[in-house]
Amino acid sequence: MTINALYRKYFQKSKIFLYPLLDIKRGTSVVPSETYLSWGTSYGPEDMKLVCLYKPRTDSEYINFEKNVLLKHNRLCDYIKIDSETSIFTFDFSDLADDWMHFVNGRFSKINPDIKRKIVNFFDKNSGNYIYVMSYLYPEKYFEDYAKLLGCSAELLEAVGELCDKPDLEKENLRIEVADLHSSKILD
């Protein structure tokens, strides 16, 4: 499979590169509506927290998933039910500090090979995202493809080293107000 078009729209980098590291099986109907690297002024990217926004449902699949997967997750450090339509689960990635910093700084190719493998394995090999994720994590294999699409030399892209822009910290910041975030915490 080759890259034959550029992905031009911004996509939530935390959802593509970090959410797969939670080891939640692909294919479940329970997925976050969005993911973030920060939450207002409560968490910043330097805190190494993945903030996942869920829209709770009342069906048994969601209830069981929340109870048995999300609330029991070993990375879970915070859970806040904002209202009946919004729950926020925050996961701690401080044990992966080096990889987190590579991610935040847009150095996707520098991420640990085992972590890269987890990310890639999350995506179906036949999905549209798979080839793009591969090119972002292993750019050396795709410089020629991108050079043709961009009308530049592969050497120029090799000098840059990455084929994906770094996360936009404004777009990766959840902006939901909670009266008192710290008193709303359910986990301690």
C-alpha positions as CSV (number, residue, x, y, z in Angstrom):
1,M,0.0,0.0,0.0
2,T,1.3,3.4,-0.9
3,I,0.4,7.0,0.1
4,N,-1.4,8.5,-2.9
5,A,-2.9,11.6,-1.2
6,L,-2.0,13.9,1.6
7,Y,-4.1,14.0,4.8
8,R,-4.6,17.8,5.0
9,K,-7.2,18.2,7.8
10,Y,-6.2,18.4,11.4
11,F,-6.9,15.2,13.3
12,Q,-6.8,14.7,17.1
13,K,-3.3,13.3,17.5
14,S,-4.0,12.0,21.0
15,K,-6.8,9.8,19.6
16,I,-4.5,8.3,17.0
17,F,-1.3,7.9,18.9
18,L,-2.2,7.7,22.6
19,Y,-5.6,6.1,22.9
20,P,-4.4,2.8,21.3
21,L,-1.9,2.6,24.2
22,L,-4.8,2.0,26.6
23,D,-5.0,-1.5,25.2
24,I,-8.8,-1.2,24.7
25,K,-9.8,-3.6,21.9
26,R,-10.7,-2.1,18.6
27,G,-14.2,-2.7,17.5
28,T,-16.1,-1.9,20.6
29,S,-19.0,0.5,20.2
30,V,-17.8,2.4,23.3
31,V,-15.2,4.9,22.2
32,P,-14.5,8.4,23.4
33,S,-16.2,11.1,21.4
34,E,-12.8,12.9,21.7
35,T,-9.5,12.8,23.4
36,Y,-7.2,15.5,24.7
37,L,-3.7,16.2,26.1
38,S,-4.9,18.8,28.6
39,W,-8.0,20.2,30.3
40,G,-8.2,23.9,30.7
41,T,-5.8,24.9,33.4
42,S,-6.3,21.7,35.4
43,Y,-4.1,19.5,33.4
44,G,-1.4,20.5,30.9
45,P,0.5,18.4,28.3
46,E,3.4,18.3,30.8
47,D,1.1,16.3,33.2
48,M,1.1,13.4,30.8
49,K,-2.6,12.7,31.1
50,L,-4.8,11.5,28.3
51,V,-8.3,13.1,28.8
52,C,-11.1,11.1,27.2
53,L,-14.5,12.5,26.8
54,Y,-17.3,9.9,26.7
55,K,-21.0,10.3,26.0
56,P,-22.6,7.8,28.5
57,R,-25.3,5.6,27.3
58,T,-27.9,3.6,29.2
59,D,-27.5,0.3,27.4
60,S,-25.9,-2.7,29.0
61,E,-22.9,-2.7,26.7
62,Y,-21.9,0.8,27.8
63,I,-22.7,0.2,31.4
64,N,-20.6,-3.0,31.5
65,F,-17.8,-1.4,29.6
66,E,-17.6,1.6,31.9
67,K,-17.7,-0.6,35.0
68,N,-15.4,-3.4,33.9
69,V,-13.0,-1.6,31.5
70,L,-12.8,2.1,32.1
71,L,-13.3,2.3,35.9
72,K,-10.9,-0.7,36.4
73,H,-8.2,0.5,34.0
74,N,-4.7,0.5,35.5
75,R,-4.0,3.9,34.0
76,L,-7.2,5.6,35.2
77,C,-6.3,8.4,37.6
78,D,-9.5,10.5,37.5
79,Y,-13.2,10.1,36.5
80,I,-15.7,12.9,36.6
81,K,-19.3,12.7,35.5
82,I,-20.1,16.2,34.4
83,D,-23.7,15.5,33.7
84,S,-25.9,12.8,32.1
85,E,-24.4,13.4,28.7
86,T,-20.7,13.8,29.6
87,S,-18.2,11.8,31.5
88,I,-14.5,12.4,31.5
89,F,-11.9,9.7,32.2
90,T,-8.3,10.7,32.6
91,F,-5.5,8.3,32.2
92,D,-1.9,8.6,33.5
93,F,1.0,8.2,31.0
94,S,3.8,9.4,33.3
95,D,5.5,6.0,33.1
96,L,6.1,6.7,29.4
97,A,7.6,10.1,29.9
98,D,10.1,9.9,27.0
99,D,7.6,8.7,24.5
100,W,5.0,11.2,25.7
101,M,7.5,14.0,25.1
102,H,8.4,12.6,21.7
103,F,4.7,12.6,20.9
104,V,4.0,16.2,22.2
105,N,7.0,17.5,20.3
106,G,5.9,15.8,17.0
107,R,8.8,13.4,17.0
108,F,6.6,10.3,16.2
109,S,9.4,8.4,14.6
110,K,11.4,8.6,17.8
111,I,8.8,6.7,19.9
112,N,9.9,3.4,21.3
113,P,9.5,0.5,18.8
114,D,7.3,-1.5,21.2
115,I,5.0,1.5,21.6
116,K,4.9,2.0,17.8
117,R,4.0,-1.6,17.4
118,K,1.0,-1.2,19.8
119,I,-0.2,1.9,18.0
120,V,0.0,0.3,14.5
121,N,-1.6,-3.0,15.7
122,F,-4.6,-1.0,17.0
123,F,-5.6,-0.1,13.4
124,D,-7.1,-2.5,10.9
125,K,-4.5,-3.1,8.1
126,N,-7.3,-2.4,5.6
127,S,-8.5,0.9,7.1
128,G,-7.7,4.2,5.6
129,N,-5.8,5.3,8.8
130,Y,-3.4,2.4,8.8
131,I,-1.1,3.5,6.0
132,Y,-1.0,7.1,7.3
133,V,-0.1,5.9,10.9
134,M,2.6,3.7,9.4
135,S,4.0,6.7,7.5
136,Y,4.0,8.9,10.6
137,L,5.7,6.3,12.8
138,Y,8.1,5.0,10.2
139,P,8.7,8.0,7.9
140,E,11.9,6.6,6.3
141,K,9.8,4.1,4.4
142,Y,7.6,6.9,2.9
143,F,9.8,9.8,2.1
144,E,9.7,9.1,-1.6
145,D,5.8,8.8,-1.7
146,Y,5.4,12.1,0.2
147,A,8.1,13.8,-2.0
148,K,6.1,13.0,-5.1
149,L,2.9,14.3,-3.6
150,L,4.5,17.5,-2.3
151,G,6.7,18.1,-5.3
152,C,9.9,18.3,-3.4
153,S,12.9,16.1,-2.9
154,A,13.0,13.1,-0.6
155,E,16.2,14.5,0.9
156,L,14.3,17.6,2.1
157,L,11.8,15.4,3.9
158,E,14.6,13.3,5.3
159,A,16.2,16.5,6.7
160,V,12.9,17.4,8.4
161,G,12.6,13.8,9.6
162,E,8.9,13.6,10.3
163,L,5.8,13.4,8.0
164,C,3.2,14.5,10.5
165,D,2.8,17.8,12.2
166,K,3.0,17.9,16.0
167,P,-0.2,18.1,18.1
168,D,-2.0,21.4,18.1
169,L,-2.1,22.1,21.9
170,E,-5.1,24.4,21.5
171,K,-7.2,21.8,19.7
172,E,-5.9,19.1,22.1
173,N,-7.2,21.1,25.1
174,L,-10.6,20.2,26.5
175,R,-12.6,23.2,27.4
176,I,-15.4,22.2,29.7
177,E,-16.0,24.2,32.9
178,V,-16.6,22.3,36.2
179,A,-17.6,24.4,39.2
180,D,-14.7,22.9,41.3
181,L,-12.7,20.2,39.5
182,H,-11.0,19.0,42.6
183,S,-14.1,18.4,44.6
184,S,-15.8,16.6,41.7
185,K,-13.1,13.9,41.6
186,I,-14.4,10.5,42.3
187,L,-11.1,8.6,42.4
188,D,-8.3,9.2,44.9
